[in-house]
Amino acid sequence: MLLLGVIALVAGLLAGLARLALEVPDFAQAHAGSHGALMIAAFFGTVISLERAVALRRGWPYLGPLCAGLGGVALLADAPWWLPHWLFIAGGGVLTIASGVVMRQQPALYTLTLALGALSWMVGNLVWLAGANMLAAVPWWMAFLVLTIAGERLELTRFLPPRPAATRVFIALLGVIGVAISLSAVGWGAATRLFGLGLLGLACWLLRYDIARKTVHQSGLTRFVAVCLLSGYAWLAASGLLGLGGAYEAGHVWRDAALHAVFLGFVFSMVIGHAPIIFPAVMRVKIPYHPVFYIPLAALHLSLLARVAGDLAGIWPLRQWAGMANAAALLLFVLTLLASVLRGALARAPEFHSPQPPQR
């Protein structure tokens, strides 16, 4: 199932390069319009559903990542138009039910936030099916990823509990985001600034109350994860600010910058930071930390800065070059993970001992 997600990731990256009018294989050119669905519904839908299924330790939740992964394959295989839609809807439905089970087992604000994130993914898939317009699903898909990450980080605030007033602010921000994406069904233009306000407020809340503010002063993997988190929150805040200017609206000249500040800057910073922790739990492999992990993280941030600069200044060649660098940074991250897995496997291999001479 994870392999299906990786296929969607590679295809989604190539489709994204095709949208930048870069030379890519023909199949990627043909699926340039599916870039968002491949990256969010297929790749992240598979990975997040798989993580939830592993945590529940039951059989039926694995239908979620299976449906999401097969939805990506169906999209790439040019299956009947309805098939990938319904596979993604089924995947979102299974994840929503699984998240509801977790919330029933552990009633808490963070499990509610995770459930709302899963529900946002399913509703976004339904909106896409109903209108056959992927743009209408984007705010729901953004909420899916943002709320999922916020819920997972909120869980860890039990080690550094925020004051009751701060908890009420978090709940209010969930309400703002929920109202904004609900209004998008009527007219996204009317809700875009409200959504930007919600993301900006959530970014500020996480920067203030996430335990990463403390752990960044430690060392090793703990500090690396904290750096990923804090830099990701900065990108979420930047996207919120752009959203306040209307950048989430279709056709806006800053839309590319606003969306990729969330999907690349915020979401993939979380992926890079949590991969050495989550992947060993899911894949049963060891990923020992090494400072070289900072290289793909720095490459991602620098290339995204260049892309946003190209968007804001209207410099198309810079945006194209930065888009290629974005994809290269993610490829470098994957190669770094694989090298770390290999290093961990070699470290566990039994040492070779030369035979001892027979005793007299």
N, C-alpha and C positions, 0 to 999 in steps of 0.2 A: 504493500500500500504506500509506503514511503517512496518507493521507486516511481509509482504513478505521480506522486507529488513532484518529484525531481524532474520528470518528463515535462510536467506543466510549467515548472519554473524555467527550464531551458527554453521551451517554446515561447513562453511569455516574454522572456528577455529579448529573444530574437524578434518577436512581433513588435516589441517596444522600439527596437532599433529601426524596424521597417517604418514605423510611424514618424521617425526622424529622417526619412528618405535616405537611409543608408543601405549599402549593398548587403543583402542577406539572402539565404536560400529561398527558393520560390515558395515553399510551403509557409514560411514565415511571412512573406509578402501577402499571401492569400489570407492569412489570419491576423493581419495587423489590427483589424477592428475588434479582435477578441483578446487584445492585450490585457485589459482589466479583468476579464472573466478568468483567464488562465492564471493570472497572478493571485487574485483574491479568492474566487470561488473554488478553483481547482487546487492551487498550491497551498495557500494558507488554510483553506477549508479542510484539506486533507491533513495537514500537519497539526492543526489545533484540535480537530476531531480525534486524531490518533492519540494525542497527548491525553485528552479527556478519557478516552477508552482505556488506555493503560492505567490511569489513575483509578478507574472504577473496578477494574479487574473482573469484568463480565464479558460475555461473548457478544451480546446484541449491540453494544455501543460501537463495535468495529464496523457495523454497517455504515456508519457516518463517513469515516475516511474512505471506505471502499466506494461508496456512491460518489463522493466528491472527486476521487481520483479517476473513476470511470467516466464521470462527466467531462473531465478535461480531455480524456482520450476520445470520447465521442465528439467533442468539439473539433479536435484536430483531424478526426477521421471523416469529417463532413457527414456525420450521421443525420437522420431526419431532425429537423430544427427543434422539435419538441423534446427529443431524448436528452440532450445535455441539460435543458431547463429542468426537467423533472428529476433527473439524477441529482442536480444541485439542490433542488427543493427537498428531496428525500434526505440528502446529507445534512442539510440545515435542520430538518425536522428531527432527525435522530440526535443531533448535537443539542438541540433545544430540550428534548426529553431527558437526555443524559444530564444536562446542566440542571434541569428541574429536580432530578433524583439527588444530585449533589446538594442542592439547596434544601431539600427536605431532610437530608441526613445531617446537614450542618447549616441550620438557619443563621445567616449572617449577612451583613451588607455586601461583603465581597462575593459571596455566592450568588446573591441577587444580581450584582453587576455582571458577573459572568453569564448568568442566564439571560439578561437583557442583551448582552453582546451576541449570544447565539441566536436569540429571537430576531435580532436586527439582520443577521445574515439570511435567515430563512425568509423574512419579509422582503428583503432586497431581491432575493431570487424570484419571489412571487411577483414583485413589481416589474422585474425584467420580463417575465413571461407575459404578464397582463398587457404591457405596453409595447413589447418587442423593442424597447429602447433601453440600452444599457446605461445611458446617462442618468436615467431616473433611479437606477439601483445604486449608483455611486455613493450618495450620502448614507444609505443604509449599510453598505459595505464598509465605509469608513468608520461608522459607529461600531460595527462588528469588531474590527481590529482594535480600535481605541478603547472600547469598553472591556474587551477581553484582557488587554494588557493592564488597564487600570485596575480591574478586579484582581488580577494576580498580584499586582504590587500592593493593593490595599490589604490583601491577606497578611503580608509581612509587616504591616504597621502594628500588629499585635505586639511586636517586640519594642515598639516605640509609639504607644497609643496616642493619637491626637486628642485634643480636647473635644468635649461634646459639641461645642460651637463649630469646630472644624468639620466634624462629621455631618452636621446639618448643612454646611456649605457644600460638601461633596454631594449630598442628596439633592440639593438645589441644582447643582451643575448637571447631574443626571437628568433632572427634569427639563432643564434648558435644552440639552442635546436631544432628548426625546421629543419635545415640542417642535424643535427645528426640523428634525427628519420627518415628523408626521406632517408638518406643513408643506414639506417638499412634494407631497402627493398632489397638493392643490396648485402650488407654483413655487419652484425652487428659488426663484429670484427674490420672493418675499421672505424666505427663511435663511438665505445664505449668510447674512450678517449675524443673525442669531446663532447659527451653527458655529461661525467663527468665534463668537463671544464664548460659547460653551467650551470649545477646544482650548482657547486661550486661558480661560479660568481653570480648566482641568490641568493644563500644563503647569500653571502657577501653583496649584494645590499640590501636585506631585513633587514639584521642585522644593516646596516648603516642608512637606511631611514624609516624603519617602525616606526610608532608613539609609538609602544610598548617600545622603548628606553626611552620615556618620561613617559608613564603611569605606568611603573614598579615601579616608585617611589611613586605611590599613594597607596591606601589600598583597602581591600575588593575584590570584584569581578574584579574590574578594574586591580588590581595588579596580581591576579591569571591568568587572560587571558594573560597579558603581559609575565608572567613567562612561560606559555605554549608556546607562540609564539617564544620567544627567545630561549628556549631549543629546540624547533622543528627546528629552523633555524640552530642550531649547528649540529643536526643530519643530516640535508640536506647537510651541508658543509662536514661532515664526509663521507657521501655517495659519494659526488663528488670527494673527495680525493681518495677513494677506486676505483672509476670509472676511474680516471686518470691512475691507475695501471692495468687497464684491467679487473676489478672485475665484470663488467656487462656481460662479455662474458659467454656463456653457458659452464658449466663444470669447471669454475674457482673456486679455493678453497675458495675465498673470496666472491663469488657471494651471498651466503645467507646473509652475513653481509652487503653487499652493498645494496641489495634490501630491507632488513628489516630496515635498517637505514632510508630509505625513507618511506616505507609503515607503519612501526610501530612508529619509532622515530619522523619523521616529520609529517606524515598525522594524526596519532592518537593523537599527541600532540595538533594539531589544533582542532580535534574533541572534545577532553576533554575540551579545552579552550572555544570553541564556543557553546557547548551543552547547558549551562545554558542560552544562549541568543537565539539560533536558535530554539531549541525544544519548548520553550513557544510560539514562533511565529507560528510554524507549527502545534503544537498539541493543542494549546489554553489551556495550563496548566501552573501553576506557579511553577518555580524551584528556591526557595530562596537559595542564596549563603551561604555556611558554610565552614570554614577552613578545614573541613574534606575532601574537594575536592582535597586537595594536596596529600592525601594518595594514591589514584590510580595513580596519575601522577608520584609520586616518585617510586611506585612499577613498573610502566611501564619502567621508565628510568633505574632503577637498574637492572631489569631483562634483558633489552636489552643490557646493558653494559656487563652483564655476557654472553649473547649469542654471542655478537661480539667477546669478549675475547675467547670464546670457538671456534669460527670460525677461528680466526687469529692464535690461538695456536694449532689448530687441536685436541682439546679435545672433543670428541664426547659426553661423558656423561654430561659434562658441558653444551653443546649445547642443549641436550635433556631436562635437568633440567630447563634451562633458557627458553626453548620453552613452557614448562608447566607453568612457572611463568608468561610469556607473556600473555597467555590465562587467567590465574587467575587475572592478573592486569586488563584486559579488563572486565572480569566478575565483579570484584570489582567496576569498574567504573559504569557499568550498575546498580548494586545494590545501589550504592551511589546516582545515579540519581533518582531511584525509591523511595528511602527513602526521598529524598528532595521533590519530588512531593507529597508524603504522608504528609510530614511536612507542605508544603504549603497549602494542602487541609484542614488539621486540623486547620491551622491558620485562614482560611476563614470561618470555620464553626461557626454558631451563638452560642454565649455563652448560657449556660443553666441558666435560671432565675427561681427561685422558685416562685410559685404563691403568690401573695400578698393577705393578709387577706382582706375580704370585708370591705369597709368603712361603718361606721354607718351613 
